[in-house]
Amino acid sequence: MASHLLASDLNNPDYQGASNPDSRLAVQFYSRPVQNEFESEKQGRPIFTDVDFVRIFVPGDQTSAIDTFAREEHKKRFPMHWAHYQNKHGGDPKEIGTPLSQWPRLTQSQVEELRALKFFTVESVANAADVSLQNIGMVAGMSPFAFRDHAKRFLQVARGDAVAQEAESRAKALDEENKRLREAQEAQAATLAAMQEQLAALARPKRKYTKKTEGVVK
């Protein structure tokens, strides 16, 4: 019953009546990284972008929960919740890159420590200024400058792998195209040979038979 009410409420942004059904909904806007498949394949490493989401549910009934991308209709329907989220996180940078959690070198606890220092991606470490590196200390189990060098090498290797993979994909695509061309040529040659055989058969003189002698009339 609750899930039905929630779905009907969300599909009824202009609801009017004695009571507003939104008053019984719990609404939370938040941000989470979403992988960009195109850029990940292009760069040879997982690339994520921070995207705004919204979670809506009836308190006490988790079966009614809706968790989806925050669209304009959600922002207009729940303006106070959206304003609260913007006031709290609107100034946060939208990170684009490889999350530290996707870097095998780091443990989860190290990732969390670095996130507390506002380092969210491998790129943010690789491009960090010397002054910013001082804040890292020995969080990664090595000097911050060595840590930055490892981040740079990780990105370089990933880019190299991406170039090699792209070259391999192009070579494979070329082989497949050549195979298709050969098959098409072979099919065309077979069709031409069949047509020539038919023409030759039509050009050959036909022998005639009579019912009386059942012989051949030349």
PEJO-V535533 format. One record per residue. N is the residue number from 1. RES is the residue in one letter. D_CENTER is the distance of its C-alpha to the mean C-alpha in whole Angstrom. Layout:
# PEJO-V535533
N_RES_D_CENTER / N_RES_D_CENTER
This chain:
# PEJO-V535533
1_M_35 / 2_A_33 / 3_S_30 / 4_H_31 / 5_L_33 / 6_L_29 / 7_A_28 / 8_S_31 / 9_D_31 / 10_L_27 / 11_N_28 / 12_N_31 / 13_P_31 / 14_D_34 / 15_Y_36 / 16_Q_40 / 17_G_42 / 18_A_44 / 19_S_41 / 20_N_38 / 21_P_36 / 22_D_33 / 23_S_36 / 24_R_35 / 25_L_31 / 26_A_30 / 27_V_27 / 28_Q_25 / 29_F_22 / 30_Y_20 / 31_S_17 / 32_R_15 / 33_P_12 / 34_V_8 / 35_Q_6 / 36_N_4 / 37_E_3 / 38_F_6 / 39_E_8 / 40_S_8 / 41_E_9 / 42_K_11 / 43_Q_13 / 44_G_13 / 45_R_12 / 46_P_10 / 47_I_9 / 48_F_9 / 49_T_11 / 50_D_13 / 51_V_13 / 52_D_16 / 53_F_17 / 54_V_20 / 55_R_22 / 56_I_25 / 57_F_27 / 58_V_31 / 59_P_32 / 60_G_34 / 61_D_32 / 62_Q_28 / 63_T_28 / 64_S_27 / 65_A_24 / 66_I_22 / 67_D_19 / 68_T_16 / 69_F_15 / 70_A_18 / 71_R_19 / 72_E_22 / 73_E_24 / 74_H_24 / 75_K_25 / 76_K_28 / 77_R_29 / 78_F_29 / 79_P_30 / 80_M_32 / 81_H_29 / 82_W_26 / 83_A_29 / 84_H_30 / 85_Y_26 / 86_Q_26 / 87_N_30 / 88_K_28 / 89_H_25 / 90_G_25 / 91_G_26 / 92_D_23 / 93_P_21 / 94_K_18 / 95_E_16 / 96_I_14 / 97_G_13 / 98_T_14 / 99_P_15 / 100_L_18 / 101_S_17 / 102_Q_15 / 103_W_18 / 104_P_21 / 105_R_24 / 106_L_24 / 107_T_25 / 108_Q_24 / 109_S_27 / 110_Q_27 / 111_V_23 / 112_E_25 / 113_E_28 / 114_L_26 / 115_R_24 / 116_A_27 / 117_L_28 / 118_K_25 / 119_F_23 / 120_F_20 / 121_T_18 / 122_V_19 / 123_E_19 / 124_S_22 / 125_V_24 / 126_A_24 / 127_N_25 / 128_A_27 / 129_A_31 / 130_D_34 / 131_V_35 / 132_S_32 / 133_L_32 / 134_Q_35 / 135_N_34 / 136_I_31 / 137_G_35 / 138_M_34 / 139_V_31 / 140_A_29 / 141_G_33 / 142_M_34 / 143_S_35 / 144_P_32 / 145_F_33 / 146_A_32 / 147_F_29 / 148_R_28 / 149_D_29 / 150_H_26 / 151_A_23 / 152_K_24 / 153_R_25 / 154_F_21 / 155_L_20 / 156_Q_22 / 157_V_21 / 158_A_18 / 159_R_18 / 160_G_21 / 161_D_19 / 162_A_16 / 163_V_19 / 164_A_21 / 165_Q_18 / 166_E_17 / 167_A_21 / 168_E_21 / 169_S_18 / 170_R_21 / 171_A_24 / 172_K_22 / 173_A_22 / 174_L_25 / 175_D_27 / 176_E_25 / 177_E_27 / 178_N_30 / 179_K_30 / 180_R_29 / 181_L_32 / 182_R_35 / 183_E_34 / 184_A_35 / 185_Q_38 / 186_E_39 / 187_A_39 / 188_Q_40 / 189_A_43 / 190_A_44 / 191_T_44 / 192_L_47 / 193_A_49 / 194_A_49 / 195_M_50 / 196_Q_53 / 197_E_54 / 198_Q_54 / 199_L_56 / 200_A_58 / 201_A_59 / 202_L_60 / 203_A_62 / 204_R_64 / 205_P_68 / 206_K_68 / 207_R_71 / 208_K_73 / 209_Y_75 / 210_T_78 / 211_K_78 / 212_K_82 / 213_T_82 / 214_E_78 / 215_G_79 / 216_V_77 / 217_V_78 / 218_K_77
